Amino acid sequence: MEVIVFIFGVMIGSFLNVVIHRVPKGENIAFPPSHCPKCNTKLKPYHNIPIISWLLLKGKCAFCKEPISIRYPIVELLTGILAVIVYEKFKVIDIYFIVTFGVFATLLALSVIDLDYKAVPDSLNLLALTLAFFSSPDILENFKNALLVMGGMSLIRYYVSYFIKQEAMGEGDIIVGGTMGALLGIKGAIIAIFIASLIALPASLYNRFSNKELELPFIPFLALGTLIAWFFKNEILEFWSIMYG
């Protein structure tokens, strides 16, 4: 079953590549059909086989030989792995598997876009948040947790921004926080943000001292922290209970 789930995942990953390329530019994700962005030649169906086509074409357009970013097969591979990870947690393919995988797939797309543009489209961000409301039968509880996490992050944002005299947190990060609250609950979201901050710290220091940049896209780290906290949620909540009762 894992092989089937992986194939399903990489197919979704192929679609994510279209979303990542077109949505930030305000382009339609369905029309025109897949084409080379350099020569605009419409691709054949066998040019769109996830991962395999990129390997067979040696990372180049079949028509104009323009290099195709390695990001395309990487996104497809990561989406396939995501699908397997979510399936391993559920052990069944049902509506909650589909919705939860949809949340993480959308977070992956947001992460790549954030790395490219240091900003994310509200359409995708709100899609992840909306899906997260339905990731379990407790829809109202998920909604409440999302509101609480977003409210807490907004409060921190305003205070920190005031004292450091610059924007401390983007609005996109706060919406992702809502997704984390809906998916993980309050305790899980706090742990996920902590994990994300730990992972982001070395990258932030490198970015500051090597690249001389203060701004670091944080959504990729929030997404990774969310995945870790979600997969190990039971263990994390048990640890929380031991530490804080």
N, C-alpha and C positions, 0 to 999 in steps of 0.2 A: 504493500500500500504506500510506503514511503516514496517509492520510485514514481508512482502515479501522482502523488501530492507534489513531488519536486517538479515534475514536468508541468503540472498545472501552475506552479509558482513561477517557473521561468517564462511561461506564456504570458502571465500577468506582468512579469518584469519587462517583457517586450513592449507591452502597452504602456507601462510606466515611463519607458524611454520617450515615447511620443508625448506623454503628458509633461514630462520634465522639459522637453525641448520647446513645446508649443504654448503651454499655458502661461508662462511668464511673459511671452510675447503677445498674448491676447489672441492667439490663433486658434482656429477650430481644430479639435483633436480628431475629428473624423474625415474632414475634407480640407485640402485634397488628400488623396491616398498617399501612402508612404513613398517618399521620393528622396533623391540625393539633394541635400541643401546647397551643394555647390553647382551641379549641372542641371538640377531640377528634373532629371529623368525619373520616370515612374519605375519603382522597383518591382521585380518579378516576385511571385509568391515564395520561390525558393531562395530569394535573397533575404527573406525575413524569418528564417528559421532561427529561433533564439540560440545564441552562443555559437552553434555550428556554422551558420552562415558567415559570421565574422571570422572564424578560424579558416574556413575554406577560401574566403576572399582575401585572407592575409591582412585583414584590417584595412582594406581599401575598397572604394566604390567600384563596382563591376564595370562601370561605363567610363568615368573620367579618371579613375585611379586616385581620387582624392582620399587621403587617410581618414579612416573612421575611428573616432575616439575609442580607446579601450574601455571607457566608462560604460559603453553600451552592454558588452557581455558581462561586465562586473555587476551592473544593476540587475541584469537577468539572473545571474548566479546568486546574488544576495537575496533576491526575491524568492528564488527556489528554496534556498536555505531557510528563509523566514517561514515559508509554508510548512516545511518539515518540522521546524521548532514548534510552531503553533499546534500542528497535528500531534506531536509527541506529548504535548500538555493535555490536549483534549482526548486523544485516543479514539476519536470518532469524528466523522464529517457531518456536522449539523449546522443549523443557522448561526449558532454562536461561534463555531469555528470560522465560518465564512466572514462574519462581521468582524471578529477579532483580527483575523488575517488582513481584512480590508483596512483596519486601523493602522496596523504596522506597515502595510504596503504604502499607505498614504504618508505615514511618517517618514518612510524611506525616501519617497519622492520629495517631500518637503526638505529633508536633510540635504539632498543633492542640490536642490534649487537654492537653499540657503548658502551652501558653499560657493555657488556660482555668483549669486547676486547680493548676498548678505541681506536678503529680504525674501519673504514668501508670499504667495497669493492667498488672499483671504478665502477664496473659493475652496481650495484644497484643505486649508487649515480648518475651516468650519465643517468640511466633509468629515475629516478625522474626528472632530469633536462630536458631531451628530452620530456617527457610527458608534462611538464609544458609549453613548447613552444606551444603546441596544446590545451591548456586549454581554449582558447577563439579564436574567428575568427581572432584576430589581431596577427598573428604569428610573423611577422617581428617586431612589437612593443614589443612583449614578449621577443623575442631574444635580442633586443637592451637593454631592461631593465635588462635582465640577465647579459649581458656583463658589463653594468655600475655598477651593484651591486658587481659583482665578482671583477671588477677592483678596486673599492673603498675599498673593504675588503682586497684585496691583498696589496694595498698601505699602509693601516693601519698596516697590518701584518708585512711588512718589516721594517717600522719605529719603531714600538713598540718592535719587536724582537731585533732590533739593540740596543735600549736603555736599555732593561732589560736583555740582553745577554742570552736569551733563547727563544725557539719557543713560540710565543704568540698566534698562531692560526693555526690549522691544515688545510691541503689542502682540506680535506673532508668538513670542515666547509665552506670553500669558495665556493665549488660546491653547497652545500645546499643554500648558499646565492644567487647563480644564480637561483636556483629553486624558491626561495622566490621572486626575482625580476621579473621573468617571470610570476609568478602566481599573484603577488600582485601589481606590478608596483613599481616605485622608492619610492614614499611616503609610500605606504603600507609596503614595505620591511623594511624601516627605523623604522617604528612603531613596526613591528614584532620583529626586533632585540632588540629594547628597551624593549618590553614586555618580551622577552626571557631572557634578562640580569637581569631584575627585579626578575623574577621567580628563576633564577639561583643563585642570590646573597646569599640567606639564605643557600642553599645547598652548595655553595662554601665555606662559612664561617664554616659551620659544618664540611665539608670535611677537611678543613685546620686545625681546632683546635681540632677536635675529632679524626679524622683518621690520622692526620699528613701528609696528601697528598696535593700536590699543583695542580695536574692534575685532572680536572673534565670533564667527557664527556659532551660536549655542544650541540651536535646534538639533544638529546631529548628535550632540552629547545627551540632550534630553531624551531623544529617541532611543539611544543605546541604554541609558539608565532605565527607561521605561521597560524595555524588553527584558533586561536583567531582573528588575524588580518584579515584573509580571511572572516570569518563568519560575522564580524562586520565592513567590509570594508567601507560600505556606511557611517556608523556613524563616523568612524575614519576619513574619508576624509572630512566629514562635519566639524568635530572638527578642523582638520588641516586648513581648509579654514577660520574658525573663528579666529584661533590663528595667522595664518601667511598670510592670504589673498590669 
